[in-house]
Amino acid sequence: MPGAWRPEEGEEPVEDSSRKYTVAVPAHRVDELRALLRRAGNSFDQRVMYLEVGGYAEFLEVRPEDGFLEV
């Protein structure tokens, strides 16, 4: 699906392709999903990951201390 990101504040957006995945998890495991998305974000050199839970959007800030996906 078409997407875009802004390299730095004030710079023009860069258009690229994004992926959208739909998963179902029990409510008590949503924090695990957040952690997984942060690790995926580090593995794919992202600054922020988008998560939508029950119709509410979240932008998950990706931090080095969140780790990486294991291979």
C-alpha positions in Angstrom: 0.0 0.0 0.0 1.3 3.5 -0.6 3.0 5.2 2.3 5.2 8.2 3.1 7.7 9.3 5.7 9.4 12.6 6.6 13.2 12.3 6.8 13.6 15.3 9.1 11.4 18.1 10.4 10.6 20.6 7.7 11.7 18.3 4.8 9.4 17.0 2.1 7.8 13.6 2.6 9.3 10.6 0.8 6.8 8.3 -0.8 7.4 4.5 -0.5 5.5 1.2 -0.1 4.2 0.2 3.2 2.8 -3.1 4.5 -0.4 -3.6 6.5 -1.0 -6.7 8.6 -4.1 -7.6 10.5 -3.8 -9.9 13.5 -6.1 -10.9 16.3 -4.6 -11.3 19.8 -6.3 -11.5 23.2 -6.5 -8.2 25.1 -4.0 -9.5 27.7 -1.3 -10.0 25.0 -1.5 -6.5 23.4 1.6 -5.4 25.4 3.5 -8.3 23.9 2.4 -7.2 20.4 3.6 -3.6 21.1 7.0 -5.0 22.2 7.2 -7.2 19.0 6.4 -4.2 16.8 9.1 -2.1 18.5 11.7 -4.9 17.9 10.5 -5.1 14.3 10.9 -1.4 14.0 14.5 -1.6 15.1 15.1 -4.5 12.7 13.7 -2.5 9.8 15.3 0.8 10.7 12.0 2.5 11.5 11.5 5.4 14.0 7.8 4.8 14.7 5.4 1.8 14.2 1.7 2.3 13.8 -0.7 0.1 15.8 -4.4 0.2 15.8 -6.3 -1.6 18.7 -10.0 -1.6 18.8 -10.2 1.4 16.4 -7.7 3.5 18.4 -4.5 4.4 16.7 -1.1 4.3 18.5 2.3 5.5 17.2 4.9 3.3 18.9 8.2 5.1 19.3 11.0 2.7 18.5 14.0 2.9 20.8 17.4 1.0 20.7 16.7 -0.5 24.1 13.7 -2.3 22.7 16.0 -4.8 20.9 15.7 -6.5 17.5 13.9 -9.4 16.1 15.7 -12.7 16.6 16.5 -14.7 13.4 
